[in-house]
Amino acid sequence: MKLSAFHIANALHLKKLKETYAGTLLQENPSELFYRLDESQYCYIFDYGAVVFANMSDVDVSKNLEILHHYADHLLPEKIRDDFEIYHRPEAQLTFGFDELVAPRLDEQVIKIAMLNLGASVTLDFYSTQSEELLSNIRGLANQMETTGTIRIGQKDLLRFIGRTLNSKNRIVENLYIFDSPEQTWDDEYLDKVHRGLSRTFDLQSRFKEVEYTFKIVEDNLSVFRELFLHRESSKLEWIIIVLICIEVFDLLATKLGWFH
């Protein structure tokens, strides 16, 4: 069974999607919708902008992605994709490969857990790309400061940059639940092994820490730039006050000495 995961937007509006999306809804909560589209086809949709398809042709995947575009918030210019395969071999042991899972037991719950982990993985790819892009911009500002001794960025652009960083970090914090163990793993040892094994295979925890650390570096640098910018603005204000005082003194002297009489 082939799984294909996509991160297509900053967010997906599941409430509106649920009203019109065709398929058998197997499980739902405010942040996830899990559908069976055919006897052996599944679709797992997440509010943080990811969707995973199981056992679907590329044509069917494209059709479903077109539908989801209508419920997307800030659609990405380029989709981020990741593929994974599950092999059902009843006599084999549970085995985790780089891009595959060999499972002696393959049912709806196993498929769902695999789709959940793949969705988390492709989402981390998205946030990793974002964090690296922000860090690259920060390096550019730092190099500019090292070379010229100043930062050529306006207040509006700096605030937009800070806002973008904070929004990205906030979205990650809001979606931390993607690393929680699904409820069905609590009472099923096999499902728990599948979940833990896939989490290690996709290296979810360490990748998340890398993204978190990158955002921390970006935030620390932005804090320094913000202080420098405020100091620059404060210096301008001080010079304006000095000039105004000089004008006032000159006016007072001119009045006293009668320069303009």
N, C-alpha and C positions, 0 to 999 in steps of 0.2 A: 504494500500500500504506500503510495507516494503522498507526502504532505508538502504543501507549498504555503509559505507564510509571506505576508506583505505588510509593510508599514506604509500607509498611504496618506495619513493626515495627522494633524496635531490632536484631533479628537473625532469621534463618531457619535452621532446622536441616536442612541439605541432606542429611546422611547418612540420616536417617530418611525424609525426603521421597522420596529416590531409590528407596527400597524399595517404595513404593506408587504413585508418580505414573505415570499412563498417558501414553505418548508415546514417540517414538523419540529416545533420548538420542544427540545428535550430538557433544557435547563435554562433558567434565567435568573439574573439578579441585576441591580442597577448598573453594574459595570461590565456584564458579560451576557451574550446570547449564544447558546449552543444548539445548532439545527442539524437534523437529518434531512438531506435534500432528496435522497433516493435510498434504495435498500442498503447500499454500502457507501454512500457519499455523505460527507459531513462538512459543516461550515461553523467555525468558531469566531465570533466577532467580539472585539474588545473596545471599550469606550476610549481607550488611550490611543486609538488610531491604527490598531493592528487587526488583521484578519487572517485566519488559517483555513485552508481547504484540504480535505482528505479524499483521495481516490477520484479526483475530478480531472477531466481533460483540460488542456490549455484554453480551448475554445469556451468551455463552460466557466472556467476561472475568469476569463476576460469579460464575459457577460455579467457575471456577478460583481466584478469590480466596477463595471460601469454603473450598476445599480447603486452600489455603496457610495459612489462619488457624490450622489445627490444628498447624502446625509453626512457629508464630511465637513469639518471645520478646518480651514486653512489646508487645503489639499496640497500635498507635496509635488513639486515639479517633476521629481523622479521617484518612482517607487523603490523601496528597499526590499529585496527578496531573499529568501533563504529556503532551501529544499531539504527534505529529510525522507528516509524510507524505512518502513517497518516490514520485516520478514517474519511471517508466522511459520514456525517450525516446532511442532508439538514435542518432538523428541530432543530438541536442543536445550541448552541452558540459556538463561537470560543473559544476553551479551550486548554491550554498548560499543558501537564503533564511532568513527569520526562523523559520519553522516548517515548512520543507520542503526537500527535496533533489531536484534533478533529476539523474538518473544515466543516462548512455548505456549503462552496463553494470550490470545488477542480478542478482546471484546470491546464494547463501546466505551467502557471506562478507561481502558488502556489507551485507546485512540485519543480520548479526550485529554488525558494527562500529557500525552506526547504533543498534542496540538497546543496545549497550554504552555509547555516549556519552549516550543519552537516560536510561539508568539512573543514570549518574553525575550528570547534570543534576538529576534529581528528588531524588537523595540530597543534593545540595548545597542544594536548596530546603529540605529537612528540617533540615539542620544550620544553615542561615542563620536559619530561624525559631527554632530552639533558642537560638542565640547572641544573637539580638535580644531574646528573652524574658529571658535571664539578664542582659543589659545593662540592660534596663528595670528589673529588680529591683535591680540595683546602683545605678542612678540614684535609685531610691526611698530606699535606705539613705543615699546621699550627701546627698540633699535633707534627710532627717531629721537627719543630723549637722549640716548647715549651719543648720537652723532651731532645733534644740533643744540642739545641742552634745553630743549623745550618740546611741548606736545602741541601739534597743530590739529586740534579737534575742538569744535564748538561745544557750547554747553548742551544744546539740543541733541547733538550727535552722541555726546557722552552719556546723557541721560537715557537715550534710546538703547545704547549699548548695554548699560546697566540693567534696564528693564528687560531686554532680551535674555540676559544671563539669568536674572532672577526668575523670569517666567519658565525658562527651561528647567532650572533646578526645582522650582515648585511643582512642575508637572511630574518630575521623577519622584519627589517625596509623596505626592498624591497617589502615585501608582505603585508604591512599595509593596502593596498586597500581592503583586505578581510573584513575589518570592515566597509567599506563605504556602504551606503544604495544603493541598485541596482536602476538603472534609472527607472525601471517600477514601483517602489514604490512612485515616486514623484507625479504621477497623479492618483494614485489609493489608496484610504484610506484603503481599505480592505487589499491590499498587504502590505501596510506600517505597519498595525497592526500585520500581520503575521510575517513580518521581525523583528519588534521590540520585539514581544513576544518570538520568537525563540532565538533571541540574548540574552534575559534575561534568557530563559530556559537553554541555554547552558552556561550561565554566561561568555560570551566571553570577555567582557571588563575587568572584575576583574581578570580573569585567565591570560589575556595578561599582565596586570599590575604586577601580581605575577611573571610571567616569566621574564619580563623586570627588576623587582627588583632583582631577583636572579642573572641575568647576571650582574647587576650593582655591586652586592656584589663580584662576581667572578672577575670582572675587577678591583675593588678597591684592592682586595687581590693580584692580579697579579702585579699591579703597585708597591705594597710594595715589593714583591718578586723580581721584576725586579731591583728595586733600591738597594736591598741587594746584588743581584748578581753582579751588576755593581760596588758596593763598594768593594765586594770581589775580583773582577778582578782588580780593581784599586789598592787594597792593594798588590796583587801579583806583579803588574807592579812596584809599589814603591819599593818592596823588591828586584826585579830584578835590578832596577836602583842602589839601595844601594850596592848590591853585585858587580855590574860592576864598581862602583866608588871605592870600596875597592880594587878590583883587579888592577884598574888603579893606585891608590895610592901606593899599594904594589910594582907594577912594577916600578913606578917612584923612590921609595926609594931604591929598589934593584939596579937600574941603578946608582943612585947617590952614594950609599955606596959600589958599586962594589961587591955585594954579589955573583954574578955569574961569577967573574973573577978569 
